[in-house]
């Protein structure tokens, strides 16, 4: 039989289980608040499997900064944004489907 202290301790430990951290952050579009004189880009972070720390990926600029209107830039940068989200989805799907975790029994 468990004591109430053991039950609450177990519930607390499992409620804040951060062992399953996300491999990627959601991509974000940096538009410099609509300023066309500055560079717009898409950025996100990924988790380094060796260190377990999140690391910012070099921003994706592409050729969107050659466009002279906000509408053209948003249209161009949305393409990068969509491609990054699709690539992240397929990466996560591949990892979960084909790479099985190794369990060591001691």
NUFISE-25608 format. One record per residue: x, z, y of N, C-alpha, C in turn; residue number from 1. Coordinates in steps of 0.02 Angstrom, whole numbers, plus 50000, padded with zeros to 5 digits. Each point is the difference from the previous one (the first is absolute). Layout:
<sedos>
+-------+-------+-------+-------+-------+-------+-------+-------+-------+-----+
|   n.x |   n.z |   n.y |  ca.x |  ca.z |  ca.y |   c.x |   c.z |   c.y |   k |
+-------+-------+-------+-------+-------+-------+-------+-------+-------+-----+
|     X |     Z |     Y |     X |     Z |     Y |     X |     Z |     Y | NUM |
...
+-------+-------+-------+-------+-------+-------+-------+-------+-------+-----+
</sedos>
This chain:
<sedos>
+-------+-------+-------+-------+-------+-------+-------+-------+-------+-----+
|   n.x |   n.z |   n.y |  ca.x |  ca.z |  ca.y |   c.x |   c.z |   c.y |   k |
+-------+-------+-------+-------+-------+-------+-------+-------+-------+-----+
| 50042 | 50000 | 49941 | 49958 | 50000 | 50059 | 50044 | 50000 | 50062 |   1 |
| 49981 | 49960 | 50049 | 50038 | 49995 | 50062 | 49974 | 50050 | 50051 |   2 |
| 50046 | 50027 | 50039 | 49979 | 50043 | 50056 | 49982 | 49956 | 50059 |   3 |
| 49965 | 50029 | 50047 | 49981 | 49960 | 50059 | 50061 | 49977 | 50039 |   4 |
| 50052 | 50041 | 50001 | 50062 | 49981 | 50034 | 50031 | 49938 | 49968 |   5 |
| 50001 | 49998 | 49933 | 50028 | 49942 | 49965 | 49959 | 49938 | 50013 |   6 |
| 49934 | 50006 | 50001 | 49957 | 49943 | 50012 | 50011 | 49972 | 50070 |   7 |
| 50002 | 50045 | 50050 | 50010 | 49977 | 50069 | 50070 | 49971 | 50009 |   8 |
| 50049 | 50029 | 49968 | 50068 | 49973 | 50004 | 50003 | 49930 | 49971 |   9 |
| 49970 | 49990 | 49942 | 49999 | 49934 | 49968 | 49963 | 49950 | 50043 |  10 |
| 49943 | 50020 | 50028 | 49960 | 49955 | 50042 | 50040 | 49980 | 50062 |  11 |
| 50035 | 50047 | 50029 | 50040 | 49986 | 50059 | 50057 | 49951 | 49984 |  12 |
| 50034 | 50010 | 49944 | 50056 | 49958 | 49981 | 49977 | 49928 | 49987 |  13 |
| 49943 | 49991 | 49968 | 49977 | 49933 | 49984 | 49966 | 49966 | 50060 |  14 |
| 49973 | 50038 | 50046 | 49967 | 49970 | 50058 | 50050 | 49966 | 50046 |  15 |
| 50061 | 50025 | 50002 | 50050 | 49973 | 50045 | 50057 | 49968 | 49960 |  16 |
| 49984 | 49968 | 49945 | 50050 | 49967 | 49959 | 50021 | 49936 | 50034 |  17 |
| 50060 | 49999 | 50028 | 50025 | 49942 | 50036 | 50050 | 49960 | 49958 |  18 |
| 50000 | 50011 | 49935 | 50048 | 49964 | 49958 | 49983 | 49926 | 49997 |  19 |
| 49938 | 49981 | 50012 | 49980 | 49930 | 50000 | 49997 | 49975 | 50072 |  20 |
| 50058 | 49992 | 50030 | 50004 | 49976 | 50068 | 49991 | 49925 | 50001 |  21 |
| 49975 | 49973 | 50055 | 49989 | 49928 | 50006 | 50068 | 49965 | 50006 |  22 |
| 50004 | 49941 | 49969 | 50061 | 49961 | 50003 | 50007 | 49964 | 50067 |  23 |
| 49944 | 49985 | 50032 | 50001 | 49964 | 50064 | 49951 | 50032 | 50048 |  24 |
| 50014 | 49993 | 50064 | 49950 | 50016 | 50050 | 49961 | 49937 | 50014 |  25 |
| 49943 | 50007 | 50030 | 49961 | 49941 | 50018 | 50037 | 49962 | 50055 |  26 |
| 50002 | 49934 | 49997 | 50033 | 49963 | 50054 | 49963 | 50008 | 50065 |  27 |
| 50037 | 50001 | 50054 | 49970 | 50008 | 50067 | 50025 | 49944 | 50045 |  28 |
| 49958 | 49981 | 50047 | 50018 | 49948 | 50048 | 50018 | 50034 | 50066 |  29 |
| 50060 | 49985 | 50025 | 50022 | 50026 | 50065 | 49992 | 49945 | 50051 |  30 |
| 49953 | 50010 | 50047 | 49984 | 49948 | 50049 | 50024 | 50016 | 50070 |  31 |
| 50038 | 50052 | 50009 | 50025 | 50022 | 50065 | 49944 | 50004 | 50052 |  32 |
| 49941 | 50021 | 49977 | 49941 | 50008 | 50042 | 49982 | 49935 | 50036 |  33 |
| 50010 | 49944 | 49966 | 49980 | 49935 | 50027 | 50051 | 49968 | 50046 |  34 |
| 50058 | 50030 | 50009 | 50051 | 49973 | 50044 | 50034 | 49940 | 49966 |  35 |
| 49993 | 49941 | 50029 | 50027 | 49939 | 49971 | 50074 | 49991 | 50015 |  36 |
| 50029 | 50041 | 50043 | 50071 | 49993 | 50016 | 50044 | 50037 | 49948 |  37 |
| 49968 | 50041 | 49958 | 50036 | 50038 | 49949 | 49984 | 49972 | 49931 |  38 |
| 50043 | 50017 | 49951 | 49992 | 49973 | 49932 | 49946 | 50038 | 49962 |  39 |
| 49957 | 49963 | 49966 | 49950 | 50028 | 49956 | 50026 | 49996 | 49929 |  40 |
| 49981 | 50048 | 49957 | 50023 | 49998 | 49932 | 49955 | 50040 | 49954 |  41 |
| 50012 | 49991 | 49934 | 49966 | 50039 | 49948 | 50052 | 50045 | 49968 |  42 |
| 49982 | 50063 | 49988 | 50048 | 50046 | 49969 | 49965 | 50044 | 49949 |  43 |
| 50039 | 50026 | 49953 | 49976 | 50048 | 49952 | 50060 | 50037 | 49971 |  44 |
| 49987 | 50050 | 49959 | 50053 | 50038 | 49968 | 49990 | 49998 | 49925 |  45 |
| 50054 | 50009 | 49963 | 49996 | 50005 | 49928 | 50040 | 50061 | 49976 |  46 |
| 49984 | 50025 | 49941 | 50033 | 50058 | 49973 | 50059 | 49977 | 49957 |  47 |
| 50060 | 50023 | 50017 | 50060 | 49984 | 49962 | 49996 | 50038 | 49933 |  48 |
| 50001 | 49964 | 49943 | 49993 | 50035 | 49936 | 50059 | 50047 | 49984 |  49 |
| 50058 | 49986 | 50027 | 50059 | 50042 | 49985 | 49998 | 50066 | 50038 |  50 |
| 49982 | 49996 | 50065 | 50001 | 50060 | 50041 | 49931 | 50032 | 50006 |  51 |
| 49947 | 49962 | 49990 | 49932 | 50026 | 50008 | 49978 | 50005 | 50072 |  52 |
| 50042 | 49975 | 50046 | 49983 | 50003 | 50072 | 49971 | 49934 | 50023 |  53 |
| 49958 | 50005 | 50051 | 49969 | 49941 | 50029 | 50049 | 49966 | 50048 |  54 |
| 50003 | 49934 | 49997 | 50047 | 49963 | 50042 | 49964 | 49942 | 50033 |  55 |
| 50009 | 49992 | 50065 | 49968 | 49947 | 50038 | 50033 | 49933 | 49983 |  56 |
| 49960 | 49950 | 49985 | 50024 | 49933 | 49985 | 50011 | 49964 | 50067 |  57 |
| 50050 | 49955 | 50001 | 50013 | 49961 | 50060 | 49936 | 49964 | 50020 |  58 |
| 49979 | 50005 | 50063 | 49936 | 49969 | 50020 | 50000 | 49924 | 49989 |  59 |
| 49941 | 49974 | 49987 | 49990 | 49928 | 49992 | 49977 | 49970 | 50066 |  60 |
| 50042 | 49957 | 50029 | 49984 | 49968 | 50063 | 49973 | 49930 | 49989 |  61 |
| 50033 | 49963 | 49955 | 49980 | 49930 | 49989 | 50006 | 49961 | 50064 |  62 |
| 49955 | 49952 | 50009 | 50000 | 49959 | 50061 | 49941 | 50015 | 50045 |  63 |
| 49969 | 50059 | 49990 | 49940 | 50016 | 50040 | 50015 | 50010 | 50073 |  64 |
| 50062 | 50017 | 50017 | 50016 | 50014 | 50070 | 50009 | 49937 | 50042 |  65 |
| 49997 | 49942 | 49968 | 50004 | 49938 | 50039 | 49933 | 49982 | 50030 |  66 |
| 49945 | 50030 | 49975 | 49934 | 49985 | 50026 | 49991 | 50034 | 50067 |  67 |
| 49963 | 49966 | 50044 | 49994 | 50024 | 50070 | 49935 | 50037 | 50015 |  68 |
| 49952 | 49999 | 49954 | 49937 | 50036 | 50013 | 49992 | 50055 | 49949 |  69 |
| 49960 | 50051 | 50017 | 49987 | 50056 | 49955 | 49964 | 49976 | 49937 |  70 |
| 49953 | 49954 | 50008 | 49962 | 49976 | 49943 | 50045 | 49965 | 49949 |  71 |
| 50045 | 49958 | 50025 | 50046 | 49964 | 49955 | 50046 | 50049 | 49964 |  72 |
| 50026 | 50049 | 50037 | 50044 | 50050 | 49969 | 49964 | 50041 | 49948 |  73 |
| 49939 | 50022 | 50015 | 49963 | 50039 | 49951 | 49985 | 49960 | 49938 |  74 |
| 49984 | 49937 | 50008 | 49987 | 49957 | 49942 | 50062 | 49993 | 49957 |  75 |
| 50058 | 49988 | 50032 | 50062 | 49992 | 49963 | 50023 | 50065 | 49966 |  76 |
| 49993 | 50056 | 50035 | 50024 | 50063 | 49971 | 49953 | 50025 | 49946 |  77 |
| 49936 | 49980 | 50002 | 49954 | 50018 | 49947 | 50021 | 49969 | 49933 |  78 |
| 50031 | 49941 | 50003 | 50024 | 49968 | 49939 | 50054 | 50042 | 49967 |  79 |
| 50049 | 50025 | 50040 | 50051 | 50044 | 49973 | 49969 | 50063 | 49971 |  80 |
| 49954 | 50029 | 50037 | 49967 | 50061 | 49979 | 49966 | 49990 | 49932 |  81 |
| 49963 | 49946 | 49992 | 49965 | 49986 | 49938 | 50049 | 49989 | 49943 |  82 |
| 50053 | 49962 | 50012 | 50049 | 49987 | 49947 | 50034 | 50065 | 49977 |  83 |
| 50016 | 50044 | 50045 | 50031 | 50064 | 49981 | 49952 | 50041 | 49959 |  84 |
| 49937 | 50004 | 50020 | 49951 | 50039 | 49961 | 49992 | 49972 | 49930 |  85 |
| 49998 | 49933 | 49993 | 49993 | 49969 | 49934 | 50061 | 50015 | 49957 |  86 |
| 50060 | 49993 | 50030 | 50061 | 50014 | 49962 | 50003 | 50073 | 49977 |  87 |
| 49979 | 50047 | 50043 | 49999 | 50070 | 49980 | 49952 | 50011 | 49943 |  88 |
| 49941 | 49968 | 50002 | 49951 | 50008 | 49947 | 50028 | 49976 | 49933 |  89 |
| 50031 | 49941 | 50000 | 50026 | 49973 | 49937 | 50060 | 50041 | 49975 |  90 |
| 50040 | 50027 | 50044 | 50056 | 50043 | 49979 | 49973 | 50062 | 49965 |  91 |
| 49951 | 50033 | 50030 | 49972 | 50061 | 49971 | 49966 | 49984 | 49934 |  92 |
| 49963 | 49944 | 49997 | 49967 | 49979 | 49938 | 50052 | 49989 | 49945 |  93 |
| 50055 | 49967 | 50016 | 50052 | 49986 | 49951 | 50031 | 50064 | 49974 |  94 |
| 50016 | 50046 | 50044 | 50031 | 50063 | 49980 | 49953 | 50040 | 49954 |  95 |
| 49936 | 50004 | 50019 | 49953 | 50040 | 49960 | 49984 | 49966 | 49933 |  96 |
| 50003 | 49934 | 49998 | 49980 | 49964 | 49940 | 50057 | 49993 | 49950 |  97 |
| 50059 | 49982 | 50022 | 50053 | 49980 | 49955 | 50055 | 50051 | 49991 |  98 |
| 50007 | 50046 | 50046 | 50054 | 50050 | 49994 | 49968 | 50066 | 49981 |  99 |
| 50012 | 50021 | 49940 | 49972 | 50062 | 49975 | 50048 | 50058 | 50015 | 100 |
| 49973 | 50057 | 50021 | 50044 | 50058 | 50013 | 50032 | 50025 | 49935 | 101 |
| 50060 | 50022 | 50005 | 50035 | 50027 | 49942 | 49987 | 50075 | 49996 | 102 |
| 49979 | 50023 | 49942 | 49986 | 50071 | 49990 | 50052 | 50027 | 49953 | 103 |
| 50035 | 50051 | 50021 | 50050 | 50033 | 49958 | 49970 | 50063 | 49970 | 104 |
| 50006 | 50007 | 49935 | 49976 | 50060 | 49967 | 50060 | 50042 | 49981 | 105 |
| 50002 | 50060 | 50025 | 50056 | 50044 | 49988 | 49982 | 50052 | 49949 | 106 |
+-------+-------+-------+-------+-------+-------+-------+-------+-------+-----+
</sedos>
